[in-house]
Amino acid sequence: MAALRIWQRALLLVAVSTVAVLAGADSPAAAGHVVDDTIVLGAGGHGPSAVGVNPETNRVYVANEDTNNVVVVDGATNTAVGTIDVGTWPGSVGVNPQTNRVYVANQGGGDVSVIDGATDTVVATVPVGPWPVSVAVNPETNRVYVVHSEYGSPPGDEVAVIDGATDTKVATIELGATASGVGVNPETNRIYVAKSGSDSVAVIDGATDTVVSEIPADVSGEVGVNPETNRIYVGGGSSNYVRVIDGATETVVAMSRLAAQPGAWD
């Protein structure tokens, strides 16, 4: 497997048309966790809702739900270099650095816009289902996982699986409860979904597209995965904690207290 690089700066969405860049490990300011720069998205980017990064090209993709587009930022200069129109209310961004494809979940349209990072153009639109709220990518299998709402019987949200090679939905995984975020460990081919409706984290086997276990935890919001340590980080529902899950034992091994309640939306 190709080595995964860690992008040395963290990106935060602030105000209505800017992105804050926090100092990373390569900066003397890192210890203080200070804002290293602020990126102005311009008139074309209003209401930033999500950020995706391609560490191979040093391009940053900022989805804007008010203007229904994605602003492309050059990570070397921290300047906006382009704008790409996508679907309605884009709310989550996933990136495959190996194929240079960007996936934008459009909450209002029930679909995912596929962007070619080489040309900054939308090359496909994939229907996935109502209200897609979170997207994650496994670059090793070229699979894209999208959490979306589903009404009727059986009740609960679903995960749509997209084949990145054909830009088509190839599977649907029923969750049986409301879900908010998804994360992928490409090393183990495991997908983790925060299910606020059942106070658990669903573990999906990427080889079979089936839920193989449920980890009890009060969770909501997005999911972060560190493939090097096999640790999963999930926002903690009604509490001000982030749950830390050991991917090997599928148990909560720590809780980190925050100053404010974590969640997918602030």
Phi and psi in degrees as GROMACS dihedral restraints (atoms count N, CA, C in turn):
[ dihedral_restraints ]
;  ai    aj    ak    al  type     phi  dphi    fc
    3     4     5     6     1   -63.8    20    10
    4     5     6     7     1   142.8    20    10
    6     7     8     9     1   -65.4    20    10
    7     8     9    10     1   139.9    20    10
    9    10    11    12     1   -91.4    20    10
   10    11    12    13     1   129.0    20    10
   12    13    14    15     1   -91.5    20    10
   13    14    15    16     1   148.5    20    10
   15    16    17    18     1  -104.7    20    10
   16    17    18    19     1   122.0    20    10
   18    19    20    21     1   -68.4    20    10
   19    20    21    22     1   130.6    20    10
   21    22    23    24     1   -83.9    20    10
   22    23    24    25     1     2.2    20    10
   24    25    26    27     1  -130.1    20    10
   25    26    27    28     1   139.5    20    10
   27    28    29    30     1   -94.9    20    10
   28    29    30    31     1   144.1    20    10
   30    31    32    33     1  -113.2    20    10
   31    32    33    34     1   134.6    20    10
   33    34    35    36     1  -123.7    20    10
   34    35    36    37     1   142.3    20    10
   36    37    38    39     1   -88.2    20    10
   37    38    39    40     1   126.9    20    10
   39    40    41    42     1  -136.8    20    10
   40    41    42    43     1   158.4    20    10
   42    43    44    45     1    51.5    20    10
   43    44    45    46     1  -142.1    20    10
   45    46    47    48     1  -116.7    20    10
   46    47    48    49     1   -16.7    20    10
   48    49    50    51     1  -151.0    20    10
   49    50    51    52     1    34.8    20    10
   51    52    53    54     1  -137.7    20    10
   52    53    54    55     1   160.4    20    10
   54    55    56    57     1  -127.3    20    10
   55    56    57    58     1   129.4    20    10
   57    58    59    60     1   -91.0    20    10
   58    59    60    61     1   139.0    20    10
   60    61    62    63     1  -110.3    20    10
   61    62    63    64     1   119.4    20    10
   63    64    65    66     1   -88.3    20    10
   64    65    66    67     1   144.2    20    10
   66    67    68    69     1   -61.6    20    10
   67    68    69    70     1   136.9    20    10
   69    70    71    72     1  -104.0    20    10
   70    71    72    73     1  -165.2    20    10
   72    73    74    75     1   -64.7    20    10
   73    74    75    76     1   -19.1    20    10
   75    76    77    78     1   -90.5    20    10
   76    77    78    79     1     6.7    20    10
   78    79    80    81     1  -117.3    20    10
   79    80    81    82     1   141.4    20    10
   81    82    83    84     1   -61.7    20    10
   82    83    84    85     1   -21.6    20    10
   84    85    86    87     1   -82.6    20    10
   85    86    87    88     1    -1.5    20    10
   87    88    89    90     1   -59.6    20    10
   88    89    90    91     1   -38.5    20    10
   90    91    92    93     1   -62.3    20    10
   91    92    93    94     1   -28.1    20    10
   93    94    95    96     1   -90.8    20    10
   94    95    96    97     1    -5.5    20    10
   96    97    98    99     1    51.2    20    10
   97    98    99   100     1    53.7    20    10
   99   100   101   102     1  -100.7    20    10
  100   101   102   103     1   160.1    20    10
  102   103   104   105     1   -71.9    20    10
  103   104   105   106     1   120.9    20    10
  105   106   107   108     1   -87.0    20    10
  106   107   108   109     1   -28.6    20    10
  108   109   110   111     1  -164.3    20    10
  109   110   111   112     1   161.8    20    10
  111   112   113   114     1  -128.3    20    10
  112   113   114   115     1   126.2    20    10
  114   115   116   117     1   -99.6    20    10
  115   116   117   118     1   121.9    20    10
  117   118   119   120     1   -87.4    20    10
  118   119   120   121     1   123.2    20    10
  120   121   122   123     1   -82.8    20    10
  121   122   123   124     1   -16.9    20    10
  123   124   125   126     1    86.8    20    10
  124   125   126   127     1   179.0    20    10
  126   127   128   129     1   -63.9    20    10
  127   128   129   130     1   -25.4    20    10
  129   130   131   132     1   -76.1    20    10
  130   131   132   133     1   -16.4    20    10
  132   133   134   135     1  -119.1    20    10
  133   134   135   136     1   106.3    20    10
  135   136   137   138     1  -131.3    20    10
  136   137   138   139     1   132.0    20    10
  138   139   140   141     1    79.6    20    10
  139   140   141   142     1    54.7    20    10
  141   142   143   144     1   -61.5    20    10
  142   143   144   145     1   131.9    20    10
  144   145   146   147     1  -122.5    20    10
  145   146   147   148     1   -19.7    20    10
  147   148   149   150     1  -160.4    20    10
  148   149   150   151     1   155.5    20    10
  150   151   152   153     1  -133.0    20    10
  151   152   153   154     1   137.6    20    10
  153   154   155   156     1  -129.4    20    10
  154   155   156   157     1   147.6    20    10
  156   157   158   159     1  -127.7    20    10
  157   158   159   160     1   135.6    20    10
  159   160   161   162     1  -105.2    20    10
  160   161   162   163     1   104.9    20    10
  162   163   164   165     1   -68.5    20    10
  163   164   165   166     1   -20.0    20    10
  165   166   167   168     1   -75.5    20    10
  166   167   168   169     1   -37.1    20    10
  168   169   170   171     1  -103.3    20    10
  169   170   171   172     1    -7.8    20    10
  171   172   173   174     1    58.2    20    10
  172   173   174   175     1    40.1    20    10
  174   175   176   177     1  -109.9    20    10
  175   176   177   178     1   141.1    20    10
  177   178   179   180     1  -116.5    20    10
  178   179   180   181     1   135.9    20    10
  180   181   182   183     1  -119.1    20    10
  181   182   183   184     1   118.1    20    10
  183   184   185   186     1  -112.0    20    10
  184   185   186   187     1   114.4    20    10
  186   187   188   189     1   -81.4    20    10
  187   188   189   190     1   137.9    20    10
  189   190   191   192     1  -123.1    20    10
  190   191   192   193     1   111.6    20    10
  192   193   194   195     1   -75.4    20    10
  193   194   195   196     1   -23.5    20    10
  195   196   197   198     1   -78.2    20    10
  196   197   198   199     1   -32.2    20    10
  198   199   200   201     1  -108.5    20    10
  199   200   201   202     1     2.0    20    10
  201   202   203   204     1    53.1    20    10
  202   203   204   205     1    50.8    20    10
  204   205   206   207     1  -150.8    20    10
  205   206   207   208     1   176.2    20    10
  207   208   209   210     1  -124.3    20    10
  208   209   210   211     1   125.0    20    10
  210   211   212   213     1   -92.3    20    10
  211   212   213   214     1   130.5    20    10
  213   214   215   216     1   -95.3    20    10
  214   215   216   217     1   128.0    20    10
  216   217   218   219     1  -116.2    20    10
  217   218   219   220     1   134.0    20    10
  219   220   221   222     1   -80.2    20    10
  220   221   222   223     1   114.2    20    10
  222   223   224   225     1   -67.8    20    10
  223   224   225   226     1   -17.9    20    10
  225   226   227   228     1   -76.7    20    10
  226   227   228   229     1   -32.9    20    10
  228   229   230   231     1  -114.1    20    10
  229   230   231   232     1    -8.1    20    10
  231   232   233   234     1    55.3    20    10
  232   233   234   235     1    44.6    20    10
  234   235   236   237     1  -128.0    20    10
  235   236   237   238     1   147.3    20    10
  237   238   239   240     1   -73.2    20    10
  238   239   240   241     1   129.9    20    10
  240   241   242   243     1  -119.3    20    10
  241   242   243   244     1    -2.9    20    10
  243   244   245   246     1  -175.8    20    10
  244   245   246   247     1   163.4    20    10
  246   247   248   249     1  -134.3    20    10
  247   248   249   250     1   134.1    20    10
  249   250   251   252     1  -123.1    20    10
  250   251   252   253     1   121.8    20    10
  252   253   254   255     1   -73.0    20    10
  253   254   255   256     1   133.4    20    10
  255   256   257   258     1  -126.5    20    10
  256   257   258   259     1  -151.4    20    10
  258   259   260   261     1   -85.9    20    10
  259   260   261   262     1  -162.8    20    10
  261   262   263   264     1   -85.8    20    10
  262   263   264   265     1   128.4    20    10
  264   265   266   267     1    55.4    20    10
  265   266   267   268     1    61.6    20    10
  267   268   269   270     1   -63.8    20    10
  268   269   270   271     1   129.2    20    10
  270   271   272   273     1  -129.3    20    10
  271   272   273   274     1    -3.8    20    10
  273   274   275   276     1  -154.7    20    10
  274   275   276   277     1   147.0    20    10
  276   277   278   279     1  -131.9    20    10
  277   278   279   280     1   131.1    20    10
  279   280   281   282     1  -124.3    20    10
  280   281   282   283     1   147.9    20    10
  282   283   284   285     1  -129.7    20    10
  283   284   285   286     1   135.7    20    10
  285   286   287   288     1  -106.4    20    10
  286   287   288   289     1   103.1    20    10
  288   289   290   291     1   -68.5    20    10
  289   290   291   292     1   -20.4    20    10
  291   292   293   294     1   -77.5    20    10
  292   293   294   295     1   -31.8    20    10
  294   295   296   297     1  -105.5    20    10
  295   296   297   298     1    -6.5    20    10
  297   298   299   300     1    58.2    20    10
  298   299   300   301     1    42.2    20    10
  300   301   302   303     1  -111.4    20    10
  301   302   303   304     1   143.3    20    10
  303   304   305   306     1  -119.9    20    10
  304   305   306   307     1   133.5    20    10
  306   307   308   309     1  -117.0    20    10
  307   308   309   310     1   123.0    20    10
  309   310   311   312     1  -117.9    20    10
  310   311   312   313     1   118.4    20    10
  312   313   314   315     1   -83.4    20    10
  313   314   315   316     1   118.7    20    10
  315   316   317   318     1   -98.2    20    10
  316   317   318   319     1   104.8    20    10
  318   319   320   321     1   -62.8    20    10
  319   320   321   322     1   -39.9    20    10
  321   322   323   324     1   -77.2    20    10
  322   323   324   325     1   -20.7    20    10
  324   325   326   327     1  -103.4    20    10
  325   326   327   328     1   -11.4    20    10
  327   328   329   330     1    67.7    20    10
  328   329   330   331     1    30.7    20    10
  330   331   332   333     1  -145.8    20    10
  331   332   333   334     1   175.4    20    10
  333   334   335   336     1  -123.6    20    10
  334   335   336   337     1   126.2    20    10
  336   337   338   339     1   -86.0    20    10
  337   338   339   340     1   131.0    20    10
  339   340   341   342     1  -104.8    20    10
  340   341   342   343     1   120.2    20    10
  342   343   344   345     1  -108.5    20    10
  343   344   345   346     1   133.3    20    10
  345   346   347   348     1   -84.3    20    10
  346   347   348   349     1   114.1    20    10
  348   349   350   351     1   -67.8    20    10
  349   350   351   352     1   -17.8    20    10
  351   352   353   354     1   -76.4    20    10
  352   353   354   355     1   -31.7    20    10
  354   355   356   357     1  -115.1    20    10
  355   356   357   358     1    -7.8    20    10
  357   358   359   360     1    53.9    20    10
  358   359   360   361     1    47.7    20    10
  360   361   362   363     1  -132.3    20    10
  361   362   363   364     1   151.5    20    10
  363   364   365   366     1   -77.7    20    10
  364   365   366   367     1   120.8    20    10
  366   367   368   369     1  -105.6    20    10
  367   368   369   370     1   -11.7    20    10
  369   370   371   372     1  -162.6    20    10
  370   371   372   373     1   154.8    20    10
  372   373   374   375     1  -128.8    20    10
  373   374   375   376     1   121.1    20    10
  375   376   377   378     1  -110.3    20    10
  376   377   378   379     1   114.9    20    10
  378   379   380   381     1   -66.8    20    10
  379   380   381   382     1   134.0    20    10
  381   382   383   384     1  -125.3    20    10
  382   383   384   385     1   -26.4    20    10
  384   385   386   387     1   134.6    20    10
  385   386   387   388     1   172.8    20    10
  387   388   389   390     1   -62.0    20    10
  388   389   390   391     1   139.0    20    10
  390   391   392   393     1    48.9    20    10
  391   392   393   394     1    65.1    20    10
  393   394   395   396     1   -70.0    20    10
  394   395   396   397     1   125.0    20    10
  396   397   398   399     1  -111.7    20    10
  397   398   399   400     1   -17.7    20    10
  399   400   401   402     1  -153.5    20    10
  400   401   402   403     1   143.3    20    10
  402   403   404   405     1  -136.5    20    10
  403   404   405   406     1   141.5    20    10
  405   406   407   408     1  -142.0    20    10
  406   407   408   409     1   153.4    20    10
  408   409   410   411     1  -126.0    20    10
  409   410   411   412     1   137.6    20    10
  411   412   413   414     1  -103.2    20    10
  412   413   414   415     1   104.2    20    10
  414   415   416   417     1   -67.8    20    10
  415   416   417   418     1   -20.7    20    10
  417   418   419   420     1   -76.7    20    10
  418   419   420   421     1   -36.6    20    10
  420   421   422   423     1  -101.3    20    10
  421   422   423   424     1    -7.6    20    10
  423   424   425   426     1    58.0    20    10
  424   425   426   427     1    41.0    20    10
  426   427   428   429     1  -111.5    20    10
  427   428   429   430     1   144.0    20    10
  429   430   431   432     1  -119.7    20    10
  430   431   432   433     1   133.9    20    10
  432   433   434   435     1  -116.9    20    10
  433   434   435   436     1   125.6    20    10
  435   436   437   438     1  -126.5    20    10
  436   437   438   439     1   119.4    20    10
  438   439   440   441     1   -83.3    20    10
  439   440   441   442     1   129.6    20    10
  441   442   443   444     1  -144.2    20    10
  442   443   444   445     1   160.7    20    10
  444   445   446   447     1   -78.4    20    10
  445   446   447   448     1   149.2    20    10
  447   448   449   450     1  -144.6    20    10
  448   449   450   451     1   130.2    20    10
  450   451   452   453     1  -110.9    20    10
  451   452   453   454     1   151.7    20    10
  453   454   455   456     1   114.2    20    10
  454   455   456   457     1  -144.2    20    10
  456   457   458   459     1  -123.2    20    10
  457   458   459   460     1   128.1    20    10
  459   460   461   462     1   -73.1    20    10
  460   461   462   463     1   151.8    20    10
  462   463   464   465     1   -72.9    20    10
  463   464   465   466     1   161.2    20    10
  465   466   467   468     1   112.7    20    10
  466   467   468   469     1   164.7    20    10
  468   469   470   471     1   -80.2    20    10
  469   470   471   472     1   173.6    20    10
  471   472   473   474     1  -136.4    20    10
  472   473   474   475     1   165.0    20    10
  474   475   476   477     1  -115.0    20    10
  475   476   477   478     1   120.0    20    10
  477   478   479   480     1   -89.6    20    10
  478   479   480   481     1   134.6    20    10
  480   481   482   483     1  -107.5    20    10
  481   482   483   484     1   122.8    20    10
  483   484   485   486     1  -108.1    20    10
  484   485   486   487     1   133.7    20    10
  486   487   488   489     1   -84.2    20    10
  487   488   489   490     1   114.5    20    10
  489   490   491   492     1   -67.1    20    10
  490   491   492   493     1   -19.0    20    10
  492   493   494   495     1   -77.0    20    10
  493   494   495   496     1   -32.0    20    10
  495   496   497   498     1  -113.9    20    10
  496   497   498   499     1    -7.9    20    10
  498   499   500   501     1    55.6    20    10
  499   500   501   502     1    47.5    20    10
  501   502   503   504     1  -133.7    20    10
  502   503   504   505     1   150.5    20    10
  504   505   506   507     1   -77.4    20    10
  505   506   507   508     1   123.9    20    10
  507   508   509   510     1  -112.5    20    10
  508   509   510   511     1   -10.6    20    10
  510   511   512   513     1  -159.9    20    10
  511   512   513   514     1   157.0    20    10
  513   514   515   516     1  -130.7    20    10
  514   515   516   517     1   128.0    20    10
  516   517   518   519     1  -112.8    20    10
  517   518   519   520     1   117.2    20    10
  519   520   521   522     1   -78.8    20    10
  520   521   522   523     1   136.7    20    10
  522   523   524   525     1  -105.5    20    10
  523   524   525   526     1   -27.7    20    10
  525   526   527   528     1    77.0    20    10
  526   527   528   529     1     7.0    20    10
  528   529   530   531     1  -162.8    20    10
  529   530   531   532     1   165.8    20    10
  531   532   533   534     1   -64.6    20    10
  532   533   534   535     1   134.6    20    10
  534   535   536   537     1  -127.4    20    10
  535   536   537   538     1   159.2    20    10
  537   538   539   540     1  -130.8    20    10
  538   539   540   541     1   -27.9    20    10
  540   541   542   543     1  -151.0    20    10
  541   542   543   544     1   158.4    20    10
  543   544   545   546     1  -140.7    20    10
  544   545   546   547     1   143.6    20    10
  546   547   548   549     1  -140.5    20    10
  547   548   549   550     1   157.4    20    10
  549   550   551   552     1  -129.0    20    10
  550   551   552   553     1   138.8    20    10
  552   553   554   555     1  -107.8    20    10
  553   554   555   556     1   103.6    20    10
  555   556   557   558     1   -67.3    20    10
  556   557   558   559     1   -20.2    20    10
  558   559   560   561     1   -70.7    20    10
  559   560   561   562     1   -37.3    20    10
  561   562   563   564     1  -106.9    20    10
  562   563   564   565     1    -6.9    20    10
  564   565   566   567     1    57.3    20    10
  565   566   567   568     1    40.2    20    10
  567   568   569   570     1  -110.3    20    10
  568   569   570   571     1   141.3    20    10
  570   571   572   573     1  -117.1    20    10
  571   572   573   574     1   136.3    20    10
  573   574   575   576     1  -119.6    20    10
  574   575   576   577     1   128.5    20    10
  576   577   578   579     1  -123.0    20    10
  577   578   579   580     1   124.9    20    10
  579   580   581   582     1   -78.0    20    10
  580   581   582   583     1   120.0    20    10
  582   583   584   585     1  -112.5    20    10
  583   584   585   586     1    92.4    20    10
  585   586   587   588     1   -68.0    20    10
  586   587   588   589     1   -24.7    20    10
  588   589   590   591     1   -73.6    20    10
  589   590   591   592     1   -14.9    20    10
  591   592   593   594     1  -131.2    20    10
  592   593   594   595     1    10.8    20    10
  594   595   596   597     1    50.3    20    10
  595   596   597   598     1    56.5    20    10
  597   598   599   600     1  -157.1    20    10
  598   599   600   601     1   167.6    20    10
  600   601   602   603     1  -116.7    20    10
  601   602   603   604     1   119.7    20    10
  603   604   605   606     1   -81.0    20    10
  604   605   606   607     1   135.6    20    10
  606   607   608   609     1  -107.7    20    10
  607   608   609   610     1   121.4    20    10
  609   610   611   612     1  -110.3    20    10
  610   611   612   613     1   134.4    20    10
  612   613   614   615     1   -84.8    20    10
  613   614   615   616     1   115.6    20    10
  615   616   617   618     1   -67.3    20    10
  616   617   618   619     1   -18.4    20    10
  618   619   620   621     1   -76.8    20    10
  619   620   621   622     1   -29.4    20    10
  621   622   623   624     1  -117.2    20    10
  622   623   624   625     1    -7.5    20    10
  624   625   626   627     1    54.7    20    10
  625   626   627   628     1    45.9    20    10
  627   628   629   630     1  -131.5    20    10
  628   629   630   631     1   150.4    20    10
  630   631   632   633     1   -76.6    20    10
  631   632   633   634     1   120.8    20    10
  633   634   635   636     1  -104.0    20    10
  634   635   636   637     1   -16.2    20    10
  636   637   638   639     1  -165.0    20    10
  637   638   639   640     1   164.3    20    10
  639   640   641   642     1  -127.9    20    10
  640   641   642   643     1   128.5    20    10
  642   643   644   645     1  -102.8    20    10
  643   644   645   646     1   114.9    20    10
  645   646   647   648     1   -62.4    20    10
  646   647   648   649     1   127.5    20    10
  648   649   650   651     1  -172.5    20    10
  649   650   651   652     1   139.6    20    10
  651   652   653   654     1   -78.8    20    10
  652   653   654   655     1   101.2    20    10
  654   655   656   657     1  -132.7    20    10
  655   656   657   658     1   158.8    20    10
  657   658   659   660     1  -166.4    20    10
  658   659   660   661     1   165.3    20    10
  660   661   662   663     1    87.3    20    10
  661   662   663   664     1  -157.6    20    10
  663   664   665   666     1   -88.7    20    10
  664   665   666   667     1   169.9    20    10
  666   667   668   669     1  -122.8    20    10
  667   668   669   670     1   132.9    20    10
  669   670   671   672     1  -117.9    20    10
  670   671   672   673     1   141.7    20    10
  672   673   674   675     1  -128.8    20    10
  673   674   675   676     1   134.1    20    10
  675   676   677   678     1  -106.2    20    10
  676   677   678   679     1   103.1    20    10
  678   679   680   681     1   -67.2    20    10
  679   680   681   682     1   -22.2    20    10
  681   682   683   684     1   -73.1    20    10
  682   683   684   685     1   -37.1    20    10
  684   685   686   687     1  -102.9    20    10
  685   686   687   688     1    -7.3    20    10
  687   688   689   690     1    58.1    20    10
  688   689   690   691     1    42.6    20    10
  690   691   692   693     1  -111.3    20    10
  691   692   693   694     1   142.3    20    10
  693   694   695   696     1  -119.4    20    10
  694   695   696   697     1   136.2    20    10
  696   697   698   699     1  -120.5    20    10
  697   698   699   700     1   125.1    20    10
  699   700   701   702     1  -133.6    20    10
  700   701   702   703     1   133.6    20    10
  702   703   704   705     1   -60.5    20    10
  703   704   705   706     1   144.6    20    10
  705   706   707   708     1  -101.2    20    10
  706   707   708   709     1    70.1    20    10
  708   709   710   711     1    37.8    20    10
  709   710   711   712     1  -122.4    20    10
  711   712   713   714     1   -81.7    20    10
  712   713   714   715     1    -4.9    20    10
  714   715   716   717     1  -105.8    20    10
  715   716   717   718     1   164.4    20    10
  717   718   719   720     1   -92.8    20    10
  718   719   720   721     1    51.4    20    10
  720   721   722   723     1  -128.4    20    10
  721   722   723   724     1   152.0    20    10
  723   724   725   726     1  -105.9    20    10
  724   725   726   727     1   125.1    20    10
  726   727   728   729     1   -81.5    20    10
  727   728   729   730     1   134.2    20    10
  729   730   731   732     1  -107.7    20    10
  730   731   732   733     1   119.7    20    10
  732   733   734   735     1  -111.4    20    10
  733   734   735   736     1   134.3    20    10
  735   736   737   738     1   -84.8    20    10
  736   737   738   739     1   116.4    20    10
  738   739   740   741     1   -66.9    20    10
  739   740   741   742     1   -23.9    20    10
  741   742   743   744     1   -74.7    20    10
  742   743   744   745     1   -39.4    20    10
  744   745   746   747     1  -102.7    20    10
  745   746   747   748     1   -11.1    20    10
  747   748   749   750     1    54.4    20    10
  748   749   750   751     1    49.3    20    10
  750   751   752   753     1  -134.6    20    10
  751   752   753   754     1   153.5    20    10
  753   754   755   756     1   -76.5    20    10
  754   755   756   757     1   119.7    20    10
  756   757   758   759     1  -107.6    20    10
  757   758   759   760     1   -11.3    20    10
  759   760   761   762     1  -164.0    20    10
  760   761   762   763     1   158.9    20    10
  762   763   764   765     1  -133.4    20    10
  763   764   765   766     1   127.4    20    10
  765   766   767   768     1  -106.0    20    10
  766   767   768   769     1   121.6    20    10
  768   769   770   771     1   -80.5    20    10
  769   770   771   772     1   136.9    20    10
  771   772   773   774     1  -112.4    20    10
  772   773   774   775     1   166.2    20    10
  774   775   776   777     1   -77.0    20    10
  775   776   777   778     1   -22.9    20    10
  777   778   779   780     1  -138.5    20    10
  778   779   780   781     1   161.1    20    10
  780   781   782   783     1   -67.5    20    10
  781   782   783   784     1   126.0    20    10
  783   784   785   786     1   -77.3    20    10
  784   785   786   787     1   155.6    20    10
  786   787   788   789     1  -178.0    20    10
  787   788   789   790     1   172.8    20    10
  789   790   791   792     1   -76.8    20    10
  790   791   792   793     1   -25.7    20    10
  792   793   794   795     1  -126.9    20    10
  793   794   795   796     1   136.9    20    10
